[in-house]
Amino acid sequence: MTLVLLKETQKQSYHQHPEPLARLGQGACKHQTCQNHLLNVLPMDVYERLFPKLELVSMQCGEVIYESGGMLSYAYFPSNCIASLLYIMEDGASSEVALVGKEGMIGVALLMGGNTMPHMAVIQTAGYAYRLKKQVLEQEINRNGTLFRILLLYTQALITLMAQTSVCNRHHSIDQQLCRLLLQRIDRISSGELCMTQEFISNILGVRRESITDAAGELQQAGIIEYRRGHITVLDRQGLETRVCECYQVVRTELARLLPLPSGSKESTPLFFKLADYEKSTSFQAPSLKKVV
């Protein structure tokens, strides 16, 4: 079945959500629920029901959200942090199957009813996220309402990301994979500054560290990035987009198709399109969210 969004529903759903101020603590003004795309597109009535139960939490780099096979107690809606979904092999080798930032939710197993996943989720870029207790999310899902449908749409986008990552790792060069990895991350933090070692990148992509050294060296020589130990600065985004494979755009376009920004939002970002902007570049028509076709 296909779940899609109605233009008018999107227009009505965009607003500056009130914040659960009692839960925010220091730096509250810097972390608003509207920074998370899924919370941002909720209709006001749904948000008002949920926001007293949202808790802003600090996410530290390297923090494990859940282990392989571990039971989930919360769903997390990142504000400005990034989580890497990693599969660890029996011999200790690892590979990233997906990443989650401000566009999504960590814990789709709760939505699907499986409660556990065979991979692990680790915070890769420190920041903040809003978390919601498992029981509260389940109650909302049982309503079979707007949040449930939005999360199903996001899950479809996440499946696309996982599938395209698998294709990319199998068929595209390490140079192209590195460009995809960098673009996906700067999209989610809206900054060209990344704290990542070459060893960490090699673990994410499941390749030799020497291969990452060579690929990063080529990008640096071309003036596209500046690399210092553990720190990467993207100097030329367009240069990355020129070199990256089609996998990056496939995932980005699918996310825009399924969950476009409302036309009333203030700005578009590399990760999200406004609904009006998206309709200018595609013939896709968004039917009603209220019905399952």
MIDOSE-1310 file (N, C-alpha, C; in nm, 2 decimals, decimal comma, always signed):
residues 293
mtlv	+0,09/-0,12/+0,00/+0,00/+0,00/+0,00/+0,09/+0,12/+0,00; +0,03/+0,23/-0,05/+0,11/+0,36/-0,06/+0,05/+0,46/+0,02; +0,13/+0,53/+0,11/+0,08/+0,64/+0,19/+0,14/+0,77/+0,14; +0,06/+0,87/+0,11/+0,12/+0,99/+0,06/+0,06/+1,11/+0,13
llke	+0,12/+1,23/+0,10/+0,08/+1,35/+0,17/+0,00/+1,45/+0,09; -0,10/+1,50/+0,14/-0,19/+1,60/+0,07/-0,12/+1,74/+0,09; -0,12/+1,82/-0,02/-0,06/+1,95/-0,01/-0,12/+2,04/+0,09; -0,25/+2,03/+0,10/-0,32/+2,12/+0,20/-0,29/+2,08/+0,34
tqkq	-0,28/+1,95/+0,36/-0,24/+1,90/+0,49/-0,10/+1,95/+0,53; -0,01/+1,95/+0,44/+0,12/+1,99/+0,46/+0,12/+2,14/+0,50; +0,04/+2,22/+0,43/+0,04/+2,36/+0,46/-0,01/+2,39/+0,60; -0,12/+2,32/+0,64/-0,17/+2,34/+0,77/-0,09/+2,29/+0,88
syhq	+0,00/+2,19/+0,85/+0,08/+2,13/+0,96/+0,20/+2,21/+1,00; +0,24/+2,30/+0,91/+0,36/+2,37/+0,94/+0,33/+2,49/+1,04; +0,41/+2,49/+1,15/+0,40/+2,59/+1,25/+0,52/+2,59/+1,34; +0,54/+2,69/+1,42/+0,65/+2,69/+1,52/+0,59/+2,63/+1,64
hpep	+0,63/+2,50/+1,66/+0,57/+2,43/+1,78/+0,61/+2,49/+1,91; +0,52/+2,50/+2,01/+0,56/+2,54/+2,14/+0,66/+2,43/+2,20; +0,75/+2,47/+2,28/+0,85/+2,38/+2,34/+0,81/+2,33/+2,48; +0,85/+2,21/+2,51/+0,83/+2,16/+2,65/+0,94/+2,22/+2,73
larl	+0,93/+2,35/+2,77/+1,04/+2,42/+2,83/+1,09/+2,36/+2,96; +1,00/+2,30/+3,04/+1,05/+2,25/+3,16/+1,15/+2,14/+3,14; +1,15/+2,08/+3,02/+1,24/+1,96/+3,00/+1,37/+2,01/+2,93; +1,37/+2,13/+2,88/+1,48/+2,17/+2,79/+1,61/+2,20/+2,87
gqga	+1,60/+2,27/+2,98/+1,73/+2,30/+3,05/+1,81/+2,41/+2,97; +1,94/+2,41/+3,01/+2,03/+2,51/+2,95/+2,03/+2,50/+2,80; +2,03/+2,61/+2,73/+2,04/+2,61/+2,58/+1,91/+2,58/+2,52; +1,80/+2,60/+2,58/+1,67/+2,55/+2,53/+1,64/+2,62/+2,40
ckhq	+1,68/+2,75/+2,39/+1,64/+2,83/+2,27/+1,71/+2,77/+2,14; +1,82/+2,69/+2,16/+1,89/+2,64/+2,05/+1,84/+2,51/+1,99; +1,75/+2,45/+2,07/+1,70/+2,32/+2,03/+1,55/+2,31/+2,04; +1,49/+2,32/+1,92/+1,35/+2,32/+1,91/+1,30/+2,20/+1,83
tcqn	+1,18/+2,15/+1,86/+1,13/+2,03/+1,80/+1,12/+2,05/+1,65; +1,10/+2,17/+1,60/+1,09/+2,20/+1,46/+1,22/+2,16/+1,39; +1,33/+2,14/+1,46/+1,45/+2,10/+1,39/+1,44/+1,95/+1,35; +1,36/+1,88/+1,41/+1,33/+1,74/+1,36/+1,22/+1,74/+1,26
hlln	+1,25/+1,69/+1,14/+1,15/+1,70/+1,03/+1,02/+1,63/+1,06; +1,02/+1,52/+1,12/+0,90/+1,44/+1,15/+0,81/+1,51/+1,25; +0,87/+1,57/+1,35/+0,79/+1,65/+1,45/+0,74/+1,78/+1,39; +0,82/+1,83/+1,30/+0,79/+1,96/+1,24/+0,66/+1,95/+1,15
vlpm	+0,64/+1,84/+1,09/+0,52/+1,82/+1,00/+0,40/+1,77/+1,06; +0,40/+1,75/+1,20/+0,28/+1,71/+1,27/+0,18/+1,82/+1,27; +0,05/+1,78/+1,25/-0,06/+1,88/+1,28/-0,05/+1,92/+1,42; -0,10/+2,04/+1,45/-0,09/+2,10/+1,58/-0,16/+2,02/+1,69
dvye	-0,28/+1,96/+1,66/-0,35/+1,88/+1,76/-0,27/+1,76/+1,80; -0,20/+1,70/+1,71/-0,12/+1,58/+1,74/+0,00/+1,63/+1,82; +0,07/+1,74/+1,78/+0,18/+1,78/+1,85/+0,15/+1,82/+2,00; +0,04/+1,89/+2,01/+0,00/+1,93/+2,15/-0,03/+1,82/+2,24
rlfp	-0,07/+1,70/+2,18/-0,09/+1,58/+2,26/+0,05/+1,52/+2,30; +0,15/+1,54/+2,21/+0,28/+1,47/+2,24/+0,38/+1,55/+2,31; +0,38/+1,69/+2,29/+0,49/+1,76/+2,34/+0,52/+1,76/+2,49; +0,41/+1,74/+2,57/+0,45/+1,73/+2,72/+0,52/+1,61/+2,75
klel	+0,52/+1,51/+2,66/+0,58/+1,38/+2,68/+0,72/+1,37/+2,61; +0,76/+1,47/+2,54/+0,89/+1,47/+2,47/+0,99/+1,52/+2,57; +1,11/+1,45/+2,57/+1,22/+1,48/+2,66/+1,34/+1,51/+2,58; +1,40/+1,63/+2,60/+1,52/+1,67/+2,53/+1,64/+1,60/+2,60
vsmq	+1,72/+1,53/+2,53/+1,84/+1,46/+2,59/+1,96/+1,49/+2,51; +2,07/+1,49/+2,58/+2,20/+1,51/+2,52/+2,26/+1,38/+2,47; +2,30/+1,38/+2,35/+2,36/+1,26/+2,29/+2,51/+1,27/+2,27; +2,58/+1,19/+2,33/+2,73/+1,20/+2,33/+2,79/+1,11/+2,22
cgev	+2,89/+1,16/+2,15/+2,96/+1,08/+2,05/+3,01/+0,95/+2,10; +2,97/+0,84/+2,03/+3,00/+0,70/+2,07/+2,90/+0,64/+2,16; +2,80/+0,71/+2,20/+2,69/+0,66/+2,29/+2,61/+0,55/+2,21; +2,59/+0,44/+2,27/+2,51/+0,33/+2,20/+2,37/+0,35/+2,24
iyes	+2,28/+0,37/+2,14/+2,14/+0,38/+2,17/+2,07/+0,25/+2,19; +2,11/+0,15/+2,11/+2,07/+0,01/+2,13/+2,17/-0,08/+2,06; +2,19/-0,20/+2,13/+2,27/-0,30/+2,08/+2,20/-0,39/+1,98; +2,27/-0,47/+1,91/+2,21/-0,57/+1,82/+2,12/-0,67/+1,91
ggml	+1,99/-0,68/+1,88/+1,90/-0,76/+1,96/+1,85/-0,70/+2,09; +1,89/-0,58/+2,12/+1,85/-0,52/+2,24/+1,71/-0,46/+2,23; +1,64/-0,46/+2,34/+1,51/-0,41/+2,35/+1,51/-0,26/+2,35; +1,42/-0,19/+2,28/+1,42/-0,05/+2,28/+1,31/+0,00/+2,38
syay	+1,35/+0,10/+2,46/+1,26/+0,16/+2,55/+1,21/+0,30/+2,51; +1,28/+0,36/+2,41/+1,25/+0,49/+2,37/+1,26/+0,50/+2,21; +1,19/+0,59/+2,15/+1,21/+0,63/+2,02/+1,28/+0,77/+2,03; +1,38/+0,80/+1,94/+1,45/+0,92/+1,94/+1,43/+1,00/+1,82
fpsn	+1,41/+1,13/+1,83/+1,39/+1,22/+1,72/+1,51/+1,32/+1,72; +1,61/+1,29/+1,64/+1,73/+1,38/+1,65/+1,70/+1,53/+1,61; +1,77/+1,62/+1,69/+1,76/+1,76/+1,66/+1,88/+1,80/+1,58; +2,00/+1,77/+1,63/+2,12/+1,81/+1,56/+2,23/+1,70/+1,57
cias	+2,19/+1,59/+1,62/+2,29/+1,48/+1,63/+2,27/+1,38/+1,51; +2,37/+1,29/+1,49/+2,36/+1,19/+1,39/+2,39/+1,06/+1,45; +2,30/+0,96/+1,42/+2,33/+0,82/+1,46/+2,36/+0,73/+1,34; +2,46/+0,65/+1,36/+2,50/+0,55/+1,26/+2,44/+0,41/+1,30
llyi	+2,37/+0,35/+1,20/+2,32/+0,22/+1,22/+2,42/+0,12/+1,16; +2,49/+0,05/+1,25/+2,60/-0,04/+1,21/+2,57/-0,18/+1,23; +2,62/-0,26/+1,14/+2,61/-0,41/+1,15/+2,75/-0,46/+1,18; +2,77/-0,53/+1,29/+2,90/-0,59/+1,33/+2,90/-0,74/+1,29
medg	+3,00/-0,78/+1,22/+3,02/-0,92/+1,18/+3,08/-1,00/+1,29; +3,08/-1,13/+1,28/+3,13/-1,22/+1,39/+3,28/-1,19/+1,40; +3,35/-1,16/+1,29/+3,50/-1,14/+1,30/+3,53/-0,99/+1,35; +3,43/-0,91/+1,38/+3,45/-0,78/+1,43/+3,45/-0,67/+1,32
asse	+3,44/-0,71/+1,20/+3,43/-0,61/+1,09/+3,29/-0,55/+1,10; +3,29/-0,42/+1,05/+3,16/-0,35/+1,06/+3,13/-0,28/+0,93; +3,01/-0,24/+0,91/+2,96/-0,16/+0,80/+2,84/-0,09/+0,83; +2,83/+0,04/+0,79/+2,71/+0,12/+0,81/+2,60/+0,08/+0,72
valv	+2,48/+0,05/+0,77/+2,37/+0,02/+0,68/+2,28/+0,14/+0,66; +2,28/+0,24/+0,75/+2,21/+0,36/+0,73/+2,25/+0,46/+0,83; +2,21/+0,59/+0,82/+2,23/+0,69/+0,92/+2,10/+0,76/+0,95; +2,09/+0,82/+1,07/+1,96/+0,89/+1,10/+2,00/+1,03/+1,16
gkeg	+1,94/+1,13/+1,11/+1,97/+1,26/+1,16/+1,83/+1,34/+1,18; +1,83/+1,46/+1,16/+1,72/+1,55/+1,18/+1,60/+1,51/+1,09; +1,62/+1,43/+0,99/+1,51/+1,39/+0,90/+1,42/+1,28/+0,96; +1,47/+1,21/+1,07/+1,40/+1,09/+1,10/+1,39/+1,05/+1,25
migv	+1,38/+0,92/+1,27/+1,36/+0,87/+1,40/+1,45/+0,75/+1,42; +1,51/+0,74/+1,54/+1,58/+0,62/+1,58/+1,49/+0,52/+1,65; +1,47/+0,40/+1,60/+1,38/+0,31/+1,67/+1,26/+0,27/+1,59; +1,28/+0,25/+1,46/+1,17/+0,21/+1,38/+1,11/+0,07/+1,41
allm	+1,19/-0,01/+1,49/+1,14/-0,14/+1,53/+1,02/-0,13/+1,62; +1,01/-0,02/+1,69/+0,89/+0,00/+1,77/+0,77/+0,03/+1,69; +0,79/+0,10/+1,58/+0,68/+0,12/+1,49/+0,63/-0,01/+1,42; +0,72/-0,09/+1,38/+0,69/-0,22/+1,31/+0,64/-0,33/+1,41
ggnt	+0,67/-0,31/+1,54/+0,62/-0,41/+1,63/+0,73/-0,52/+1,66; +0,85/-0,51/+1,60/+0,95/-0,61/+1,62/+1,03/-0,59/+1,75; +1,04/-0,47/+1,80/+1,10/-0,43/+1,92/+1,26/-0,44/+1,92; +1,32/-0,52/+1,84/+1,46/-0,53/+1,83/+1,51/-0,53/+1,69
mphm	+1,64/-0,50/+1,67/+1,70/-0,50/+1,53/+1,83/-0,58/+1,54; +1,87/-0,64/+1,43/+2,00/-0,71/+1,43/+2,12/-0,62/+1,42; +2,11/-0,49/+1,40/+2,22/-0,39/+1,39/+2,22/-0,31/+1,52; +2,32/-0,23/+1,54/+2,32/-0,14/+1,66/+2,32/+0,00/+1,61
aviq	+2,28/+0,09/+1,70/+2,27/+0,24/+1,67/+2,37/+0,31/+1,76; +2,46/+0,38/+1,70/+2,56/+0,45/+1,78/+2,56/+0,60/+1,74; +2,57/+0,69/+1,83/+2,58/+0,83/+1,80/+2,72/+0,86/+1,74; +2,71/+0,92/+1,62/+2,83/+0,95/+1,55/+2,87/+1,10/+1,56
tagy	+2,77/+1,18/+1,56/+2,79/+1,33/+1,58/+2,71/+1,37/+1,70; +2,78/+1,42/+1,80/+2,71/+1,46/+1,93/+2,61/+1,57/+1,90; +2,51/+1,58/+1,99/+2,41/+1,68/+1,98/+2,29/+1,65/+2,07; +2,17/+1,68/+2,03/+2,05/+1,66/+2,11/+1,95/+1,59/+2,03
ayrl	+1,86/+1,52/+2,10/+1,75/+1,45/+2,04/+1,63/+1,46/+2,14; +1,51/+1,45/+2,08/+1,39/+1,44/+2,17/+1,35/+1,29/+2,17; +1,33/+1,24/+2,29/+1,29/+1,10/+2,30/+1,15/+1,08/+2,36; +1,09/+0,98/+2,31/+0,95/+0,95/+2,35/+0,94/+0,80/+2,40
kkqv	+0,88/+0,78/+2,51/+0,87/+0,65/+2,57/+0,80/+0,55/+2,48; +0,84/+0,43/+2,48/+0,79/+0,33/+2,39/+0,64/+0,32/+2,41; +0,59/+0,32/+2,54/+0,45/+0,31/+2,56/+0,37/+0,42/+2,50; +0,42/+0,54/+2,50/+0,35/+0,66/+2,45/+0,35/+0,65/+2,29
leqe	+0,46/+0,60/+2,23/+0,46/+0,59/+2,09/+0,36/+0,48/+2,05; +0,35/+0,37/+2,12/+0,26/+0,26/+2,09/+0,12/+0,31/+2,10; +0,09/+0,39/+2,20/-0,05/+0,44/+2,21/-0,09/+0,53/+2,09; +0,01/+0,61/+2,04/-0,01/+0,69/+1,93/-0,03/+0,61/+1,80
inrn	+0,05/+0,50/+1,79/+0,04/+0,41/+1,67/-0,10/+0,35/+1,67; -0,15/+0,31/+1,79/-0,28/+0,24/+1,79/-0,39/+0,33/+1,76; -0,37/+0,46/+1,76/-0,47/+0,56/+1,71/-0,49/+0,55/+1,56; -0,38/+0,49/+1,49/-0,38/+0,48/+1,34/-0,40/+0,62/+1,28
gtlf	-0,33/+0,72/+1,34/-0,35/+0,85/+1,30/-0,24/+0,91/+1,21; -0,22/+1,04/+1,22/-0,12/+1,11/+1,13/+0,02/+1,07/+1,17; +0,05/+1,06/+1,29/+0,19/+1,03/+1,33/+0,23/+0,89/+1,27; +0,14/+0,80/+1,29/+0,16/+0,66/+1,24/+0,19/+0,66/+1,09
rill	+0,11/+0,74/+1,01/+0,13/+0,75/+0,87/+0,26/+0,82/+0,83; +0,29/+0,92/+0,90/+0,42/+0,99/+0,88/+0,54/+0,90/+0,91; +0,53/+0,82/+1,01/+0,64/+0,73/+1,05/+0,65/+0,62/+0,94; +0,54/+0,57/+0,89/+0,55/+0,47/+0,78/+0,61/+0,53/+0,66
lytq	+0,58/+0,65/+0,63/+0,65/+0,72/+0,51/+0,80/+0,73/+0,54; +0,84/+0,77/+0,66/+0,98/+0,78/+0,69/+1,05/+0,64/+0,68; +0,98/+0,54/+0,73/+1,03/+0,40/+0,72/+1,06/+0,36/+0,58; +0,97/+0,40/+0,49/+0,99/+0,37/+0,34/+1,12/+0,44/+0,29
alit	+1,14/+0,57/+0,34/+1,26/+0,64/+0,30/+1,38/+0,58/+0,36; +1,37/+0,53/+0,48/+1,49/+0,46/+0,54/+1,52/+0,33/+0,47; +1,42/+0,26/+0,43/+1,44/+0,13/+0,35/+1,52/+0,17/+0,22; +1,47/+0,28/+0,16/+1,54/+0,32/+0,03/+1,69/+0,35/+0,06
lmaq	+1,72/+0,42/+0,17/+1,85/+0,45/+0,21/+1,94/+0,33/+0,23; +1,88/+0,23/+0,30/+1,95/+0,10/+0,33/+1,98/+0,03/+0,20; +1,88/+0,02/+0,11/+1,89/-0,05/-0,02/+2,00/+0,02/-0,11; +1,99/+0,15/-0,11/+2,08/+0,22/-0,20/+2,23/+0,22/-0,14
tsvc	+2,24/+0,22/-0,01/+2,37/+0,20/+0,05/+2,43/+0,07/+0,01; +2,35/-0,04/+0,01/+2,40/-0,17/-0,02/+2,45/-0,17/-0,17; +2,37/-0,11/-0,26/+2,40/-0,10/-0,40/+2,53/-0,02/-0,42; +2,54/+0,09/-0,35/+2,66/+0,18/-0,36/+2,79/+0,11/-0,32
nrhh	+2,78/+0,04/-0,20/+2,90/-0,03/-0,15/+2,94/-0,14/-0,24; +2,85/-0,20/-0,32/+2,89/-0,31/-0,41/+2,94/-0,26/-0,54; +2,88/-0,15/-0,60/+2,91/-0,12/-0,74/+2,98/+0,01/-0,76; +3,00/+0,09/-0,66/+3,06/+0,22/-0,69/+3,20/+0,23/-0,62
sidq	+3,28/+0,32/-0,67/+3,42/+0,33/-0,63/+3,42/+0,39/-0,49; +3,53/+0,37/-0,42/+3,55/+0,42/-0,28/+3,55/+0,58/-0,29; +3,60/+0,64/-0,39/+3,59/+0,78/-0,41/+3,45/+0,83/-0,40; +3,36/+0,76/-0,48/+3,22/+0,80/-0,49/+3,15/+0,77/-0,35
qlcr	+3,18/+0,66/-0,29/+3,12/+0,63/-0,16/+3,16/+0,74/-0,05; +3,29/+0,78/-0,06/+3,33/+0,88/+0,04/+3,26/+1,01/+0,01; +3,24/+1,05/-0,11/+3,16/+1,17/-0,14/+3,02/+1,16/-0,09; +2,96/+1,05/-0,11/+2,82/+1,02/-0,06/+2,82/+1,04/+0,09
lllq	+2,91/+0,97/+0,16/+2,92/+0,98/+0,30/+2,93/+1,12/+0,35; +3,01/+1,20/+0,29/+3,03/+1,34/+0,34/+2,91/+1,42/+0,31; +2,85/+1,41/+0,20/+2,73/+1,49/+0,17/+2,61/+1,45/+0,26; +2,59/+1,33/+0,29/+2,48/+1,28/+0,37/+2,50/+1,34/+0,51
ridr	+2,62/+1,36/+0,56/+2,64/+1,41/+0,69/+2,64/+1,56/+0,70; +2,69/+1,63/+0,60/+2,68/+1,78/+0,61/+2,54/+1,82/+0,59; +2,46/+1,75/+0,52/+2,32/+1,78/+0,50/+2,24/+1,77/+0,64; +2,28/+1,68/+0,72/+2,21/+1,66/+0,84/+2,25/+1,75/+0,96
issg	+2,37/+1,81/+0,95/+2,41/+1,90/+1,05/+2,42/+2,04/+1,00; +2,39/+2,06/+0,87/+2,39/+2,20/+0,81/+2,52/+2,27/+0,83; +2,63/+2,20/+0,82/+2,76/+2,26/+0,84/+2,86/+2,18/+0,76; +2,97/+2,24/+0,72/+3,07/+2,17/+0,65/+3,18/+2,12/+0,73
elcm	+3,16/+2,12/+0,86/+3,26/+2,08/+0,96/+3,23/+1,94/+1,01; +3,31/+1,84/+1,00/+3,29/+1,71/+1,04/+3,41/+1,66/+1,13; +3,38/+1,59/+1,24/+3,48/+1,53/+1,32/+3,48/+1,38/+1,29; +3,57/+1,33/+1,21/+3,57/+1,19/+1,17/+3,71/+1,15/+1,13
tqef	+3,76/+1,05/+1,19/+3,89/+1,00/+1,15/+3,88/+0,91/+1,03; +3,99/+0,89/+0,96/+3,99/+0,80/+0,84/+3,96/+0,65/+0,89; +4,01/+0,62/+1,00/+3,98/+0,48/+1,05/+3,83/+0,46/+1,07; +3,76/+0,56/+1,13/+3,62/+0,56/+1,15/+3,55/+0,55/+1,02
isni	+3,59/+0,63/+0,92/+3,52/+0,62/+0,79/+3,54/+0,48/+0,72; +3,66/+0,43/+0,74/+3,69/+0,29/+0,68/+3,60/+0,19/+0,74; +3,57/+0,20/+0,87/+3,48/+0,11/+0,94/+3,34/+0,12/+0,89; +3,30/+0,25/+0,87/+3,16/+0,27/+0,82/+3,14/+0,21/+0,68
lgvr	+3,24/+0,23/+0,60/+3,23/+0,18/+0,46/+3,27/+0,04/+0,44; +3,34/-0,02/+0,55/+3,38/-0,16/+0,54/+3,49/-0,18/+0,44; +3,59/-0,08/+0,43/+3,70/-0,09/+0,34/+3,83/-0,06/+0,42; +3,94/-0,08/+0,35/+4,07/-0,06/+0,41/+4,10/+0,09/+0,44
resi	+4,17/+0,12/+0,55/+4,19/+0,25/+0,58/+4,28/+0,32/+0,48; +4,37/+0,25/+0,42/+4,46/+0,30/+0,31/+4,38/+0,36/+0,19; +4,27/+0,29/+0,17/+4,18/+0,33/+0,05/+4,12/+0,46/+0,08; +4,08/+0,49/+0,21/+4,02/+0,61/+0,25/+4,12/+0,72/+0,25
tdaa	+4,25/+0,69/+0,29/+4,36/+0,79/+0,29/+4,38/+0,84/+0,14; +4,38/+0,74/+0,05/+4,40/+0,78/-0,09/+4,28/+0,87/-0,14; +4,16/+0,83/-0,11/+4,04/+0,90/-0,16/+4,04/+1,04/-0,10; +4,06/+1,05/+0,03/+4,06/+1,18/+0,09/+4,17/+1,27/+0,04
gelq	+4,28/+1,21/+0,01/+4,40/+1,28/-0,04/+4,36/+1,35/-0,17; +4,29/+1,27/-0,26/+4,25/+1,32/-0,39/+4,16/+1,44/-0,38; +4,06/+1,43/-0,28/+3,97/+1,53/-0,26/+4,03/+1,66/-0,21; +4,13/+1,64/-0,12/+4,21/+1,75/-0,07/+4,29/+1,82/-0,17
qagi	+4,36/+1,74/-0,26/+4,44/+1,80/-0,36/+4,35/+1,88/-0,46; +4,23/+1,84/-0,48/+4,13/+1,91/-0,57/+4,07/+2,03/-0,51; +4,10/+2,05/-0,38/+4,05/+2,17/-0,31/+3,90/+2,15/-0,27; +3,85/+2,03/-0,26/+3,72/+2,00/-0,23/+3,70/+1,99/-0,07
ieyr	+3,80/+1,93/-0,01/+3,79/+1,92/+0,14/+3,93/+1,96/+0,19; +3,93/+1,99/+0,32/+4,05/+2,01/+0,40/+4,05/+1,91/+0,51; +4,16/+1,83/+0,52/+4,16/+1,73/+0,62/+4,27/+1,74/+0,71; +4,24/+1,75/+0,84/+4,34/+1,74/+0,95/+4,30/+1,62/+1,03
rghi	+4,39/+1,56/+1,10/+4,36/+1,44/+1,18/+4,23/+1,45/+1,26; +4,13/+1,37/+1,23/+4,01/+1,37/+1,30/+3,91/+1,48/+1,26; +3,95/+1,56/+1,16/+3,86/+1,68/+1,13/+3,86/+1,70/+0,98; +3,74/+1,71/+0,92/+3,72/+1,73/+0,78/+3,64/+1,85/+0,76
tvld	+3,69/+1,95/+0,67/+3,61/+2,06/+0,64/+3,58/+2,06/+0,49; +3,45/+2,06/+0,46/+3,41/+2,06/+0,32/+3,42/+2,20/+0,26; +3,50/+2,22/+0,17/+3,52/+2,36/+0,11/+3,44/+2,38/-0,02; +3,41/+2,27/-0,09/+3,34/+2,28/-0,22/+3,23/+2,18/-0,23
rqgl	+3,11/+2,21/-0,18/+3,00/+2,12/-0,19/+2,97/+2,07/-0,33; +2,97/+2,17/-0,42/+2,94/+2,14/-0,56/+3,04/+2,04/-0,62; +3,17/+2,05/-0,57/+3,27/+1,95/-0,62/+3,23/+1,81/-0,57; +3,18/+1,80/-0,45/+3,14/+1,67/-0,40/+3,02/+1,62/-0,49
etrv	+2,93/+1,70/-0,51/+2,81/+1,66/-0,59/+2,84/+1,62/-0,73; +2,95/+1,68/-0,79/+2,99/+1,65/-0,92/+3,06/+1,51/-0,92; +3,12/+1,47/-0,82/+3,19/+1,34/-0,81/+3,11/+1,23/-0,75; +3,01/+1,26/-0,68/+2,93/+1,15/-0,61/+2,85/+1,07/-0,72
cecy	+2,82/+0,95/-0,68/+2,74/+0,86/-0,76/+2,59/+0,90/-0,75; +2,50/+0,83/-0,83/+2,36/+0,87/-0,83/+2,29/+0,83/-0,70; +2,35/+0,74/-0,62/+2,29/+0,69/-0,50/+2,25/+0,81/-0,40; +2,33/+0,91/-0,39/+2,30/+1,02/-0,31/+2,17/+1,09/-0,35
qvvr	+2,16/+1,12/-0,48/+2,04/+1,19/-0,52/+1,91/+1,10/-0,52; +1,93/+0,97/-0,54/+1,81/+0,88/-0,54/+1,75/+0,89/-0,40; +1,83/+0,88/-0,29/+1,78/+0,88/-0,16/+1,72/+1,02/-0,12; +1,79/+1,12/-0,16/+1,74/+1,26/-0,13/+1,61/+1,29/-0,20
tela	+1,59/+1,24/-0,33/+1,47/+1,27/-0,40/+1,35/+1,19/-0,34; +1,38/+1,06/-0,30/+1,28/+0,98/-0,24/+1,23/+1,04/-0,11; +1,32/+1,10/-0,03/+1,28/+1,16/+0,10/+1,19/+1,28/+0,07; +1,23/+1,36/-0,04/+1,15/+1,48/-0,07/+1,01/+1,44/-0,13
rllp	+1,01/+1,32/-0,20/+0,88/+1,28/-0,25/+0,78/+1,23/-0,14; +0,84/+1,16/-0,04/+0,76/+1,11/+0,07/+0,72/+1,21/+0,17; +0,82/+1,29/+0,21/+0,80/+1,39/+0,32/+0,86/+1,52/+0,29; +0,80/+1,59/+0,19/+0,85/+1,72/+0,15/+0,82/+1,83/+0,26
lpsg	+0,90/+1,93/+0,27/+0,87/+2,04/+0,36/+0,74/+2,11/+0,32; +0,67/+2,16/+0,41/+0,55/+2,23/+0,38/+0,58/+2,36/+0,30; +0,50/+2,40/+0,22/+0,52/+2,52/+0,13/+0,54/+2,65/+0,22; +0,48/+2,65/+0,34/+0,49/+2,76/+0,42/+0,62/+2,77/+0,51
skes	+0,71/+2,68/+0,49/+0,83/+2,68/+0,57/+0,92/+2,79/+0,52; +1,01/+2,83/+0,61/+1,09/+2,95/+0,58/+1,20/+2,93/+0,48; +1,26/+2,81/+0,47/+1,37/+2,79/+0,38/+1,38/+2,64/+0,34; +1,44/+2,61/+0,23/+1,48/+2,48/+0,19/+1,62/+2,45/+0,23
tplf	+1,65/+2,33/+0,25/+1,79/+2,29/+0,29/+1,83/+2,18/+0,19; +1,96/+2,15/+0,19/+2,01/+2,04/+0,10/+1,94/+1,91/+0,12; +1,89/+1,88/+0,25/+1,83/+1,76/+0,28/+1,68/+1,76/+0,25; +1,62/+1,87/+0,27/+1,47/+1,88/+0,26/+1,43/+1,98/+0,15
fkla	+1,33/+1,95/+0,08/+1,28/+2,04/-0,02/+1,14/+2,09/+0,03; +1,11/+2,22/+0,00/+0,98/+2,27/+0,02/+0,89/+2,19/-0,08; +0,76/+2,17/-0,04/+0,67/+2,11/-0,12/+0,65/+2,18/-0,26; +0,65/+2,31/-0,25/+0,63/+2,39/-0,38/+0,76/+2,38/-0,46
dyek	+0,88/+2,38/-0,40/+1,00/+2,36/-0,48/+1,00/+2,22/-0,55; +0,96/+2,12/-0,47/+0,96/+1,99/-0,53/+0,87/+1,97/-0,65; +0,75/+2,04/-0,64/+0,65/+2,02/-0,74/+0,70/+2,09/-0,87; +0,79/+2,19/-0,86/+0,84/+2,26/-0,98/+0,93/+2,17/-1,06
stsf	+0,99/+2,07/-0,99/+1,09/+1,99/-1,06/+1,04/+1,84/-1,09; +0,91/+1,82/-1,06/+0,86/+1,68/-1,08/+0,71/+1,69/-1,11; +0,66/+1,58/-1,18/+0,52/+1,58/-1,20/+0,44/+1,50/-1,09; +0,51/+1,46/-0,99/+0,45/+1,39/-0,88/+0,34/+1,47/-0,81
qaps	+0,22/+1,41/-0,80/+0,11/+1,47/-0,73/+0,09/+1,39/-0,60; +0,07/+1,47/-0,49/+0,06/+1,41/-0,36/-0,09/+1,39/-0,32; -0,14/+1,27/-0,32/-0,28/+1,25/-0,28/-0,29/+1,27/-0,13; -0,41/+1,24/-0,08/-0,44/+1,27/+0,06/-0,37/+1,18/+0,16
lkkv	-0,32/+1,23/+0,27/-0,26/+1,15/+0,37/-0,37/+1,08/+0,45; -0,49/+1,12/+0,44/-0,60/+1,07/+0,52/-0,64/+0,93/+0,48; -0,61/+0,89/+0,36/-0,66/+0,77/+0,30/-0,54/+0,68/+0,27; -0,56/+0,55/+0,28/-0,47/+0,45/+0,24/-0,52/+0,39/+0,10
v	-0,44/+0,41/+0,00/-0,48/+0,37/-0,13/-0,43/+0,23/-0,16
